[in-house]
Amino acid sequence: MQTMSNELRRILSERLKLGELSKPACRVEIDRLIFVPGRTEELDFIMSDPQEEKTLTRTIIQDGSGEGGTALSKISFVFPVEGKSIRDITAYMGDNRKHQGIDIACPVGTPIKATWAGKVRKVSVSEKYRSYGFHVEIQHADGMWTRYAHMSEIHVKTGDYVTQGTTIGKSGNTGDVRSAGVKTMGTYDDPNSPRSKGRGAHLHFEVWNGQAVIDPFPYMNGSKHLFAASSNNGAGVTTDATYVGTPGATLFDERFTNNTWHTKSVYKVDELTKKLSMIERSSTEHSNLTFTFDPKGYKTVFPSPTVTTGMNLKLTSVHPGIFSMGFSTNFGEGAGELRVFFNGKMQIKVNKFSGTENVEIRDIPFPNGEMEIRIELFWNGKQVNRFSLQYIQIKELQGRPDLYGNKDKVDPTIQQEFFEEREITSTFMPGQPRKVSLQVGKFVYMDTLTLDNINHIEMDDQFEMESCEARITISNPGGYYSPDYNPFYFPETYKETPWSYFVNGFHVGVLSENTPVRIYIGYGLNLMRVFTGLIDKLDLNGEESTMTIYCRDMYKKILNKVITEDKQYPPDIGHSAAHDTNVFSSMSRRDKIISMAKKQAKQQGPELDYKFLLAIAEHETKMGTLGKGLPPGDFILGYGCYTGEKCDPQYQGIERQLYRGAVRYREAMASKEWRFQSVDDVKYFWQGGDKGAYQWASDTNWYNSVWQIYQKFRSSTEFDSIPEWEGTAPVPTEPTAKAAYLKSAIVQDLIAHAGMYGWRSNPQDIYYPYAIVQETSYTHATQATGKVFKAVPDKEGEFVEVDAESILTPKGWKNPFIEPPGRKFESYQYKVGEAISEIMKDTEFRSYCDRYGTYRLEEIDMNRPIVATYTEHDNLITIHKTIDFSRGRSHLVILDEENKAGHFVDTEILMELKGEVRTGVRHVPFAKTDELKRLAARRTFFDIKRLCRTLQISIPGNPALDVLDRIYIIDSNTTTREAYTIKGIRTMFDAQNGYMQILDLFWSNNEGAIV
């Protein structure tokens, strides 16, 4: 209830409003803003691995031409240390748990060479005595990059393009190096130190594909190569079309993992192919489709002395793509031929083979539309030959929009305040965190205009609603108030307007989205502000020449603001660099889950894919960040959690969860060779698989969701760089923070992120506070001790650690209400309003913006004083009462995250149900004490009564009333004489019919919740 003047109280006490000074009145103020360039807004965003723009020309080989063919483009490997070879390697990848590359012994000052051509992506000289020391990273094609560490000199800079074999610097012993197992100590300033004497000098060399580290040794010994784009040349080759873009989503990826590959609907396989081929596993990770051609099969297996066989593959693609395939064969010169056709046109022809090494055909342009691919092998029938097809992959080729040209297409001389001219390279970084600064300018307050043509105002403010909504209808003759009004369109009725203007060449309407609005309503000259908010949208009615303005209060900023940076309480400690000696203890909790999943899957069998366990963890608990997956329970897979969220303590913990999950995986999927090829395989596992009837979860969409996540994880390399867990000790959970965060502190940080501080500019607004955040607390029999984190007002991301304040009240100790550690809101996954709702759900606190635009977080008070009385003989126009307890619950069971129960009965509801004990169950993870369970029960009983027992009245408008005010109602016709709490106010102001409100009420008594 707002404070009223004596004059307004006198007017409200009169049943009839007579006289000019007693008539209903309103005023709507609109702030006119003007654009000022110069403001920079910094956003966090995610970029993944570098993708180089490709320009690919499709060529077609005329069928029957003898000379045209496909040339494979193998890229040789240049040893990174001049004058050295694999004989000088002193440490291999995997020699210990943290070694992610190869060490090559060489004295200080030995030239270091670029192994492949590429662009320098990083030069670091800031780690002289730690980690990698002075080091260089070079970006190569198709996401590959190399790292050269512990150098003494660097001869390149970031952005340089280097050819293969270019000297990029000299070897050294900077960073964390060792000599004969002993860490090299000292500084270069001390000529007698081991470091100055060159001890531990070597090159540490790494090869990465995106975020996955790769063993460099196969490239060094020649058993593995990089391949560039293949090309067609020779007589009979014609040019078709050119495609430009960057590799995007994977459209098709076949790895031939089991013998049922040909049953997929996209394939039509020759019968001879089925007879001549079989799946062979080259390792636990890789498998091939191997064809064996033997002259002995003539007439018994194949009817002619030569063989032509293969398969057809039908796909439809909206965008062009890139076709690649890998194979190995012992076909000699003239022994056979590999052919690939796209819609009958020969795209690939290879008939020159050498050795049995692995070969890749890369970057063949793939047209969009419906496409039938024919992959065909020809064998001359003269000797035994083998051909192993390793993979077939098609990736989407994403075109680039105009703004990614060499320069901004907008003329910078015309709109220099809005756009910044900047060179754009042809390399994209589509998974790494980055920041971008946007020159967005700023709209600042200029003056205030008043709408003098109000037809109608409606406002709706409900307890259940997140924000108050207002609808203002005004007369709009000739479009005078329209945001796009231009007097020059109709010079015969030319009329200047303050409601639209031009700035920097742009037409700006005053009445448009996010323009500040204030509404005042009252009687005569006694007006009171009832609404502060922002415009949402406009509706213009040409027939009636009216315009309706839809608004929401300032909570709109909270509801609309997307969280643009990761928010975690406490902040994620991350994990150390690769050379940290305590890599496992310093891992983030998510990385520990991944590391342990690798260990448990491997221990149960090399065929098990740890990524399937991670897919279950992601579906069940978002990798241990939600619900039962949070510490200390750590039921990350939901294993052992039964109906009603009850979880068996014997399966508690990350290690036990992943162990039991891996065992179930091994036992349930043996008949499927432990492979998941389709959603039906996941459904088979969900139903119990080989173990019989054992359903993993009651969620009938479980297998669809897990399958989608597993497909995403299987094609991703984001987990590859995380090492497998070593040792037998249980996985430790995330360290407990010294102090927990008050729920109110987290909310205060979130509203700062939403821009709820600093937005006021109107002189009438600047004296009101931006936010009033009541510290969250609850009452308990014992006093809380220790420390908590509070937010620094008006400072996003800043907190102070203070002693926990407990106040003794007649009901017990009022202790700080904290959020369990580990709460995280990932960037671009939540809006601020959604995050606040998650933090404050099941609490007795209300989050809203008041009539002055001030954000408020306050405890719901059901014992406010009565602010007004309405009677049938005075100021009560209509009344309607509803009592419906069909959905009521008199008994509540509140379960915490350990499934410990608290039982509560509300005596008021029990009496309404004539003594029937009707039970409801709620799972409230944070309610670990009896008092927290009581709080959750009180809030639930409050909501039940609010829904089951309502009263609706209409009254002459009272601008001082607020939601949750208490009023007294007297009406003999409905035998009503009781106090009620307002749960909703619908306000209607009309220039002709006056000012009226409809109040939705509920019984304000909230007693009766007992154990």
N, C-alpha and C positions, 0 to 999 in steps of 0.2 A: 504494500500500500504506500502510495506517495503522499507526501505532506500537502494538505489543501489549505487555501486561504479561508478565512471566515466567510467572505463573500460567496465563494464557491460552495461552501457548505450550506449557506442559506438558500442559494438557488436550487441545489439538489434536494433540499427538504420540501420544496414546493411541488405539488403534483402537476400543476399546469404551468407551463413556461410562458409568461406574458411579458410584453414590453421588449423594446429593442435590446436593452442590456441583459435580458435574460434568455434571449434566443440562442439555440445551438449555433456554434461558430467553429470554423476550422481555418488552418493556414498550412500550406505545403511549401516548404522551402527547398530549392534546388541549388546546389553549388555548381557554379560555372568554373570549369577547369581549363587551363591553357597548357599546351605542350611545350616543354623546354627540353631540348636535346642535351645529351651529355651523360645521363646516368648509365652506369654499367652494372649489369646483373650477372653474377657468376653462378654457373650451374655445374653440378657434378653429373657425369654421365659415363656410360660403360662403352668401351671400345674393345673389340676382340682382335684377333691376330691380323697382322698386316695382309692385305689382299691387293695385289698389283693389278691395275687395269690391263686387260688383254684386248688386243686387236687381232682377230682371227679371220682369215679368208678361207672360205669353203671351196675346195677343188674336187672335181669328180673325175674318176678314172674311167675312160670309155671301155666298156666290157669288150674283150677280144683284142685289145691293144697289147702287144707283147712287151713293150718297153716301159710303159708307165708303171709306177709303183710307189709304195710308201717308204720313205727314208726315216729310220729311227735316229733320234738325236741324243746320243749318250754324252753326258758331261763328265769329263775326266776329273780326277781328284788331285789337287796339288798339295803335297805335304806341307803343313803349316810352318815348319822350322827349316830354314835353309841348311842344306848339307846333312840333314838327319833323315832317319827312316824308322820303320816300325821296330828295328832292333834297339832303338834308343828309348823306347817306352818304358817307364819305370812304374807306372800305376795305371790300372785299367778301370773302366767304369764298373762300379759295384764291388770294388776291392774292400770297401767298408760301407757302412750304411749311408754315409753322406757324400760319397764321391760320385759326382754326376758327369764325369768326363774322363779324359785321358791325360796323364802327365808325361811330358817329353823332356828328358834331361838335356840341358844346353847351358853353356856359360852365359853370363851377363853380356848383353850387347849383340847376340845372334839375331840376324834379321828374321822377322816374322812375316809370313806370306798369307794373303787371302786365299783360302782353299777354292772358293768359287767366286764368280763375279757377283756384285751386289751393291747395295747402298748402305753406308754406315748409319746405323740407327742409334747408337749410343757410344759416347766416349766418356770414361770416368777416370778422373785423377784425384778423387776426393778420399780414397781409402788407401792411403799410403802404407799403413801398417796393419790393416785388418782386411778380412774377407778376400775379395778377388784382387785387391790392390788396383794398380792402373790396368784398366781393361777396355777392350773394344768389342762391340757387337755389330755384326754385319747381317743385313736382311737380304735373303736370296729369294728366288722364285717359289711360288706355291706355299708360302708360309714357313719355309725353312730359314733358319738363321743360326749363326755360329758365334761363339764367344771365345776370346783370346785373353787370358788372364795372367797376372803377375808380371806385366811388362815394365821395362825401365824407361822406355821412350815410346811416344805415340806420334806418328807422322800424318795422321788423318784427322778430320773433324766431322762432326755430325752433319749428315746430308751429302757427304762426298760419295760419288759413284766410283767404285774401284773395280778394275778388271781382275780376272783370275791371275794369281801369282804376284799381284802388286805388294810391295813391301809396305806394311801398315805400321811398323814400329820395330822395337828391339826387345828381346827377352830380358827378364830381370828376376828380382825376388821381392817385389813389393807385395803387400798384403800379408795374409796368414800362410806362411810357408814353413817347411820343415826340412831338416837335413839329418839323414840317418834316424828318422823318427823323432828327433828333438826339435821343438819349435825354435825357429830362428828369431833371436832377440836383438835388441839394440836399435840404434837409429843410424841414419846415413851421416849425421853430424859427427859421430864418433868413429874415426878411421880405424879403430881397433875392435869395433863391434863385429860379431859374426855377420850381421846384415851388410855392413860396408865391405866385408871381405868376399861377398858374393855367395855365402852359404845358402843352400836351398834354392838356387836359381833353377828355374824350369818354366816351360809353358804349360799351362792348364788349358786344355782345348775341349769345348763342348759343342754338340750339335743338337738343335731343337727343332721340332715341328710344331709351331704354335706354342702351346703351353706344355708340351710333352717332350721330355728329354729323350734323346736317342743315342744308342751306343755308337760312337764314331768309328770303332775298329773295322767293321765290315767295309766302310768306305775306304779306309786306309789300305786294307789288304786286297782291294779290288773285287770282293765278292758282292758288293752292292754299289749301285751308281745312282746318281740323279739323272733324270731325263728331261730334256726340254721338249717344246712342242714338236710333234712329228709333222712331216710335210710330204706332199705328193709331187713328184716331178717325173720328167721324161715325156716321150711322145704319147699322145692320147689323153693328156691331162688338161681339163678345161676349168676355168674359174667361174664360180657360181655367185656367191654373195659374201659380203664382209660384215662381221658382227663385232661390236665394241661393248665392253662391260667388265664387271668384276665377278669372280666366282661367288655364287650364293648358296642357296639351299640345295641339299642333295636330293635329286629326283629319283634316283635308282642306285642301289648299291648291292651287288651280289658277291658274296664271298665263298659260296659253295661249302657251307658248313656241315651239311648232312645229305644223305642220299635222296631226300624227298624234295630237293630244290626244284625239280622239273614239274612238280605238282602245282606250283603257283599259277594263278589264272593268266598271268601275263605271258607265259611260255607256250610255245608249240614246238615240241622237240621231235626230231627225226627218230624213227624207231632204231635205226642203225647207231645213232648217237648213244641211245640207252644201252645198247649191247657192247659198244666199244669203250665206254667211259665208266669211271668209278671215282668216288671221293677218296683222296689220299691225304693224310695229315702229315705236313712237313714238320710241325711242332705242335705244342699244346695250344698255340694261338692261331696258327695258319693252316689252311687246308686248300687243296687244289682239286679241280675237275680234270682228271688225267685220262687221256685217250691212249690206248695201246694198239698200234697197227702191226699186224704180223702176217706175212705172206701165207702162212699156214691156214689162215681163215678164209682164203679164197674158196668159194663155192659152199663152204659150211657155214660161214658167218655172213659174208658179203658175196653178191653174185658176179661181180666183175673184178679183174685183177687190180684195178685202181679204185680208190674210194673217194667219194665226195659226200660229206655229211655235216650236220650242224644243227642249228636251232633258230627259231624265230621268236622275237620279243616285241610285243605291241605296247606302246606307251603314247600318252597324250600330254603335251606340255604347252602351257600358255606362253612361256618365254623360250627363246633359244637357249641352248645348253652347250656343255662341253663334255665330249665323250672320251673316256680313257679306259684302257684295259692293260692287264699285266699277264705275262705268260713266261714259260720256259720250255725249251724243246731241244732234242738232239737231231732235228732235221738238218741235214747237210745241204749243200748246194744242189738245188733241183729236186730234193726229196719230197717237197711238199709246198703248200701255199696256204696262207691265212687270208681270207677275204671277209670284208664286212660291207653290207649294203644297207643304205637308208632308202626306204620306199623304192627298192629295185635299182637304185643308182649306186655303183661301186664307190665306196668312200675310202676303204683301206685295202691294200694288197701288199702282202709281205711274202717274198719268196727267197730272200737271202738271209740265211741264219748262220750264226757262228757260235759254236760251243753250246753249253747247257745253262749258261748264266740267266739270271732273271732279267727280263726285258719289259719295258713299259712303252705303250703307245699313248701319247698324251696330247690333250688339247685339240681334239678333232671337233670342229664346229658341228653342232647338232641342231637342225632347224626346229622351229616350234610347230605346233599342230599335231595331228594324228600321224604317228610314225611307226612303221614296221621295220625292225632291225633284223637283218639276217646275218648271223655269224657262221661262217662256213670254213671247213678244213678240206683241203685236197691232199691225197697221199698217192705217190706214184707206184706203190706196191712192190718195190724192189727189195727192201730190207726192213728189219724190225725198227720201228721208230715210236717215240713217245712225244706227246704234246700235253703240257699241263697248263690249263687256264686258271689263273690265280684270282682275278677279280674283274668285274665289269662295273663301271661307275659313270653316272651322268649327273653333272651339277648344273644348276640353273646359272645362266649368264645374265646378271642384273645390269640393265642399262642405267646410265647416269642422267639425272635430271639436269636441266640447263644451268642451275646454279653451281654445278660442279665443273663448269668449264674452266679455262685457264684463268679468267677473271670474272668478277661479278658482272652480270649482263646489264645491270641498272646503271644508267649514266650517273657517275658520281658527282658531276657538276650540278645536277638538278636536285638530287636528294642526299646531299652529303651529310645531313644531320642524322639520317636513318641508316645509312649503309657504310660499311668500311671496305675499301678496295683492298683485296688481299690475294696474293698468289696462292693457287691451289695445286698441289702436286698430284701425280697420278697414282699414288699409293694410298689405300684406305686402311684404317686401323679398326675393322668391324668388331670384348671381354675384358679390356683393361680399363681401370678407372682413370678418368681424365676430367679436367675442368675446362669450361669454355666461358669466355666473357662476351656477353651480348650487349651491344650498344642499343639500349631500348629507350633511352630518354626518360622523361618523367612528366606527368600531368600535375600541375600545382594549382592551388586555389587562386582564383581571380576575384570573383565576387559572388553574391547570392541573389538569385532571382526567386520571385514568389509567383506561384500559379494562382491567378485570380479568376479562374473559370472552372471551378470544381463542380462537377455534376454529382459525383457519388464516390464514396470511399468505403471499402470493406477491408477489415483486418481480421486475421485468424491467428490466435496465439494459444496453442495447446501444449499441455505437459508432455504429450507423446511426441510432439513435433520437435525437430532439431532447431528450427528457426521460425520466427514469427514472419508471416507473409502479409503483404498489403497489396491492395488493388485500387488504383486511383483512376477514375474516368473523368476526362475533361472534354470540353467542347473544343473543336479544332477547325474552325472555319478557314477554308482555303489552304489547309495544311500548314497554317502559320507556326504551329508548335512542332511540326515534324522534324526529325533529325536531318532529313535530306532536303528541307525547304530551300529553294533557290529563287529569289525574286526575279532573276533575269529570265527564267523559263517563261514567265507570263508577264511581259512588261506592261500590258494594259492594266493589270491590277497590282502594279509594283508596290511593294510594301516592305520596308526594312524590318528585320526581326532580330532580337537578341538571342534567339533560341538555336541558331546555327551560325557558323562563321567559318572562315578559311584561314588556315595557318600552314605555312611552308608548302603551299600548293595542295593541301588536303582539305576536304570539306568535313567539318567536325560538327556533329549534332550535340546539343547540350543534353537532351533527353535520350540517352543511349546507355548501353550496359555499363555498370559499375559507376555511374554518376551518383554522388551522395544525395540522399533524400532525408528530410526531417518532416514529420507530421505533428501538428499541434491541434488539439480538439478541446473544446470546453463550452462555456456559455458567456455570451456577451464579450467583454474584454478579458475574461478570466480563462485564458487558454493554458493548457498543460501539454508538454511534449509526451507523445505516446509511442513514437516510433523513430528510430534512427537506422538507416540501412542503405542499400544499394539497389539500383535498377537492375532487374533481370532481363526483361524483354518488353516489347511494345506491340500492341495490336491497333491498327488504324482501320476505322470503319468509314468508308466513303459515303455510304447512303445517309448515315446519321451525322456525318462530320464530327466524329468523336475519336478520341484516342484513349486507350486504356494502358496504364503503366503498371507493370507487375514488378514488385519489389520484395526483397528479403532483408531481414535485419543483418547486422554486421557479422553474424555467425556464418554468413555466406562465404566469407574469406576462409574460414576454417573448413567448411564443407568442400570448397572448390580446390583448395591448395593441395597439390600432389607433393608428397615428400620426395625431394630431389637429391637427398644424400642419405646414406645409411645412418640410422639412429639406433644405437645400442646402449643399454644401461645395465651394468657398466660398459664402457667402450670395449670393443674387441681388442685383445692384446696382440692378435696376429701371430705370426711365427717368424723365426729368425732367418737370416740368410743361409745360403747352402752350406757355408763353412762353419756354422755354429756347432759347437761340440755337443750341445744338448738339444738336438733338433726335435726329438719326440716330446720332451717336457715342455718345449716352447711352442708346440703346435696349437693352433686354435682348436676348439672343440669339434668343429666340423671336419677339420683335417684328421683329427684323431679317429673319428668315426670312419672316414674313408680308409685310413691306414689300417685300422683293425679289420675292416671288411675285407681288404686284400689278404690279410693274414688268415682269417678264418675260412675264406673261400678256398685258398690254396691248400690249407691243412686237410680239408674235406675231399680234395681231389683237383687236379689241374684243369679238369674240364669245366669246373664251376666258374661262372662269371660273377665277380664281386659286384659289378654294376647292377645286377638284379637285386641284390640285397640293398643297395643304395636306393634303388627305385622304390622298394617297399618303405624304407625309412623316410623318403621324401613324401610319399603319399600319406603315410600314417601320422607323421609328426613334423613334417617340414625339416627333416634332418635333425630331429631332437630339439627344435625350437618352440614347439607348441605342446600344450596339454600334458599328457602322460609321458611325453618324450623329454620333458625338462628335468634337470637335476632336482632332488637327489634320486628320483625314481629311474630316469634314463630308460624308460620302456620305448626305445626309439623305433622298434619294429612292431610294437603292439603285441609281441609274443607273450602269451600268458595273461593277456587282458581279456576278460570275458564280458558278458552283458552287464550293462550298467556301469561300464568303465572300471570295473573291479579288476585289479592286476595282482597276480600271484608274486609275492616278494622273492620267491626262489629264482625268478627270472630277471631280477632287477639288475641294472647296470649295462653299460655299452658292450663290454666283452661277452657277458652271458647272452644278451640279446642277439648279437651277431653270430655267436657260436650256435645257439639253438636254431637261428634262421638258416645257417649254412648246413646244419645236420638235416633239417627238414628238406631243404633244397636237394641234398644228395639222396635222401631216401625216397622223395616223391617223384623225382624226374629221371630216374635211371632208364626207364623204358623209352624216354625221349632223347637219350644221349645227353641229358643235362642242357639241352638247347631250347631256347624260346624263339621259335620262328614266326609265330603268329599270336594273336590275342587268344586263340583257342588253347594254345599251350599254357598261357598264363591262367586261363580259366581252369584248366586241368589241375594246375598246381593249387589254385585257390580252393578247389573242391577236395583236395587231399592227395591227388595224384596216385602214385603207386601205393601209398599208405592206406588208401581207402577213404571212407567218408570222414573227412576232417576239414571243415570249412575254416579258412584263415580268419575271416571277418564276416560280420553280418551284412555289411555294405554290398548290395548286389551289383554296384558299378565298380567294385574294387578292381577287378581284372582289367577293365577298360582303362581306368586311370593309370594303373601300374604299367600296363603295356605302353601307353603313350609316353610316360616318363622314361621307361626303359629304352624305347627307341631313341629318345633325345640323348640319354646318357651314353648309349652304345656308339652313337656317331660323334660324340664329343671327346676331346682330349684334355678336358680341364682337370681330370683326376690323375693323369698319367705321371705328373711330376711329383706326386706325393708318395714317399717311400712306404714300403710294407712295414707294419709294426714288427719290431724285434723284441725278444725277451718274453718272459712268461708272467711278468707282474701285471695285475689288473690295470686296465686303462683308467688313469685318474680323471675325474671330472674337472670341469673348469674351476680354477681357484676361486675361493670365496673372497669377495671384495671385503675390504676393511669396514666399509659402511654401505648400507643399502640405500636405495633411492626412494624418497617419499613419492607416492603416486602423484601428489600435487606438484612435485618438482618436475616430473616427467611431462605432466600436462603443461606446465609453464614453459618448458623448453619447446614443446610442440607448437604452442600458440605463437611463440616468438618466431618460429619457422614460418608460420602462416601469415606473418606481417601484422599481428594484432597490436604491436607497439609502433608508435611513430606515425600513424596514419592521419591523425587529426590535424586539420589546417584551418578550419573555420573558426573565427574568434569566439563563437558561441560554444564551441566544442572543447577548446584547449584546456579548460579548467576541470573537465571530467577525467577521472583516471582511465587508463587504457585497460587495466585488468585488476580485479580483486580476486585473488586466489587464496581460499582458505586452506590452511595446511590440513591434509588428510589425517584423520585420527579415528580411533575406536576405543571403547571402554572395556577395560579388563580388570580382573581382580588383583593382578600383580603388576608391579611397576616395570616398565621397559628400561633397559640400560644400553649403553654403547653409543655409537655414532650413526648419523644418517646424513645423506646429501640433500641439501636444499638448492633450488635454482636461484641464480642471480637475476632479479627482475630486469626485464628489458634486454637481457643478454643471452642470445641463443647459444647453447652448448657450454655455458659456464655454470659451474656448481661450486658450492662451498660445503665443506665437511664440518658439521656441528655436533654437539652433544645432543642425544635424544632427549626431548623435553616431555616429561610425563607430569600431568597435572592431576592432583587428587580431587575427585568430585564425590558427591554423595552416592553415586552409583558405582564408583570404582576409579581406577587410574585411567586417565585419558592418554593413551599411548600413540606414537606415530604409526600411521597406516602406510606400510611400505610395499613396493612391488618386488616380487621374487627376482633375484638376479638372472640375467640372461635375456631379458625382454629385448627384442630386436624388430625394427621395422625397416625392411629393405627399400632402397630407393626405387621409385617408380612402381612400387607394388601396393602402396597405401596412399590414401588421402589423410590429411591431418585429422579430419572429423572421424574417420574410421579408426584411427589409432587411439584417439581419446576415448571412443566408445569401448574399445577393447580393454583399456586401462581401468576405466571406471565402472564397467558393468558389474552388477551384483553388489554395488556399494550404495550407501545412502547419500550420495552426492549428486548434485545436478550441475550440468555444464550447459551454459547458455549465455546469450548477450542480452543486456537489459535495454530499456527504452532509450537510454542515452548512448548506446553503442559500447558500453563497458562490458568486457568479458568477465563472467563470474563463474567460479567453481565454489559451490557452497553446500553445506550439509542440509539435507531436507529437514525442515523444522515443522512438525505437525502440531506444535503447541503455540503458534503465533496468536497474538491477541485478536479478538474480533474487531474488524474495522468498519463494519456497516451492518445495519439491520433492515430487512425488507419484509413488509407485511402486506396482506391482501387489501387493507384499507388505505394504504399510503402509496408505496412506490413499487408494488409488485404487479406487473401487467399480466403475465401468464406463468403457469407452473405445470410441469409434467414430471412425474416420478416413475422410475423403473427399478424393480428389485428382481434380479435373476441370478440365483446362486447355483444354477445347473452346472456351471464350470468351476465352482468354488472348491477349495481344498482346505479342510480344517486341520489336517495333519501334514507336516512337511518333514522329509528326511533330507538333510543336507550332507552331502558326501564331499570330503576333501580329496586331494590328489592321491592319498594313500587309502582311499575308500573307507576312512573312519567316519562313522555316522553320528549326526546329532539329530535328535527328535524334538519337534516343536509343535505345539497346539495353540491355535488362536481361539480363545473362548467366545469371541463375538461370532465368528463364522460357525463354530460348533453349535451355538444356540440357534443360528439361522437354519442349520441343517438338522435341527431337532435331535442333536446328540450323535449324528452319524459321523464316524471317524472316516473321512474320505482322504486318502493319502496321495501326496504328490512327492516326487523325488527330483532333487536338483543336484547337479554336480558342480561344485564351486571349488576349484583346485586350491585357491589361496586360503580358504577357511580352515586353517589347521588348529585353531583353538576354539573352545566352546563359545567365546564371545564373538569371534568372527563368524561362526556358524549362526549365532543368534542374530547378528546384523544381517546376514544374507536371508534368514528366515523372515525378519521384520520387513525387509524390502519386498520380498515375494508376497507376504500377506498384504502389504500396502497395495501392491499392484492388483492382487485378487479383488480386494474391496473396491478399488478404483473402477474395475471393470464390471463388478457384479451389482453395485448399489449406486445408482446415479440419480441425479435430479437436474432438470433443465428449467431455467427460469428466463424470462425476458424482463428487462428493466429499462427505465430511462438511463441514457448513457452516463457513466461515471468514469471520467478519465483517470482517476487515481487508483483504480483496481489493477492488481497484478495476479498472475497465475500463482497459486498456492496461498493467496490471502484467505483468511477465514471470515465468513459472514454468517449472520443469524437469520433464519427464515421462519416466518410465522404465517401459517395458512390453515384455516379451519376446514376447508373443503377437502384437503388431502391429509388432515390430521398431522400437520408438519409443525413442529416447534423444536428446532434443533440447530446446532452449529454445523456448517458445511465448509469444505475446502474447495476453492475454485481450481478446476483442472483444465478449463478452457474458456477463452473469452472471444466471442465473435462480435466485432464492432461494425455497425452500419451507420454511416452518416450520409444524409441526402439533403441537398439544397432545398427540396420541397417538403420532405416528410420528417425532417429532424434527425435526432441522434438517439439510437437505441443499441442495447447490448443484449446478447444471448449468452448466459453463463451456464457452462456444464459443471456440475458440482458432484462431490461425493462426500460421504460421511467422514468427518475429520478425525473421529476417534480412532486411535491406532494402538489401543491397549489390547492385551490378551495373549500376546505371544509368550508361551510358557514352555519350559522343558518338560 
